[in-house]
Amino acid sequence: MIKSQISNPELHKTMKNKLIASFLAFENQVTTDVTSDFHQIRRKAFEKFENLGFPTKKDEDWKYTSLKRLLKNDYTLFPELPKHELQISDVDSFFLKGIDTYKIVFIDGVFNPYLSETTHEGMDICLLSSAINKTKYRIVLQHYFNKISSKKENGISCLNTAFSSEGAFIHIKKNTLVEKPVQIVYFTTKHDKNVLLQPRNLIIVDENSQVKIIERHQSLSENNVLTNTVTELFAGKRAHIDYYKIQNDHSKASLIDHTIVEQKEQSVVSVHTYSFGGDLTRNNLSFYQVGSGAQSYLNGISMLSGMQHVDNQTNVYHQVPHCESHELYKGIYDDQSTGVFNGKVFVEPAAQKTDAFQQNDSILLTDNASINSKPQLEIFADDVACSHGCTIGQLDENALFYLRQRGIPKKEAKALLLYAFNNEVVDKIRIPVLKNRITKIISEKLGVELGLDL
């Protein structure tokens, strides 16, 4: 039985029956071999979902985030081929300009080859479904698929695993420098239905390889959209990965994101999360350092207004010696928006010489905006350098007065101060055109043209 604690019993019963019926139909659609590895993984994941149900505010990690307003909607669960083919002109504004990139594009959960540019030349930048269905990828998938996501499970991540069939599959082979960034973009177009999408990404970067990846989820309709996504990311020895998440969807789109990272010796992984739009956004980010000398960087910006809600949950597990993690999240909250930051750093007894830093800074622009911040350290080693901090405040009136005294209008002066507040995170972007794009989005959120030459 699904133990989801939803206030309306009839809604709970309907949802339970729909999910069970949908899972049976899904399994019949994607596989006929009940002994296959993927069938067994999906079946076990669905059984876990039945036991765990959807997370509720009674769960400590979900104390400040309720899914009730999302679960009340009646969602279409299966992706369908779009009725009308999107043209490049319809979506061109959502892609990075002025730079050549690989692209993996999905429309309503279905891969679109017309808008995509994939490759198998020296690397695999393609689809999870293709990898699942081809024998040559079987050993790789057996070794990596669902191996680290199962370490940090909740009911809704298990639901993704149960329905996993499509998403991005990226395998960068040993000693490869990927010169072009990779864009993973999910579009939703359904104008007559509420949609639940469950993309699954698997990214493997082998020894001495480097890649930059940008991920975006964008709805082109005004209906309710809930995206429940899981990304597993494996960094081999001395691999370098920059992963950028742009979250700037419309007011009826919600996102629950699970990104789990495993790092081997001397690898460097940076995950940058930019939360600007959407109704409810939940980011679950977990790092597992299993090789000495690994470096992890977690950076985020949240700029919210209206009734928006963003919950950033981060976990860094230091398991071996001589590793580093650096975490910096900034938030600006207007109107009645709500932010959550719950960051945890775990240092195990064997993880001597760990260097871990964690900081969360927030500005509340109104009395009705709120932030729940809880940076945490759990240290079981004695030779470490670990620190964490949190600041919550309002705009500096003295600095605002200083700028206005020099002829800068109040609106522009306020925008300059807020941009400066975020700039430490923006400055960490290593793709110049993406840095320009993020700056433009911040300008639009602030309602001014900053005119900064980057």
Beta strands, then each sheet from edge to edge (+ up, - down):
strand 1: 75-76
strand 2: 102-107
strand 3: 110-111
strand 4: 123-127
strand 5: 168-172
strand 6: 182-188
strand 7: 194-197
strand 8: 200-205
strand 9: 210-219
strand 10: 225-235
strand 11: 240-247
strand 12: 253-263
strand 13: 268-275
strand 14: 280-289
strand 15: 295-304
strand 16: 309-318
strand 17: 324-333
strand 18: 338-347
strand 19: 355-364
strand 20: 370-379
strand 21: 385-393
sheet 1: 1+ 7+ 10+ 8+ 5+ 4-
sheet 2: 1+ 7+ 10+ 12+ 14+ 16+ 18+ 20+
sheet 3: 3+ 2- 6- 9- 11- 13- 15- 17- 19- 21-
end
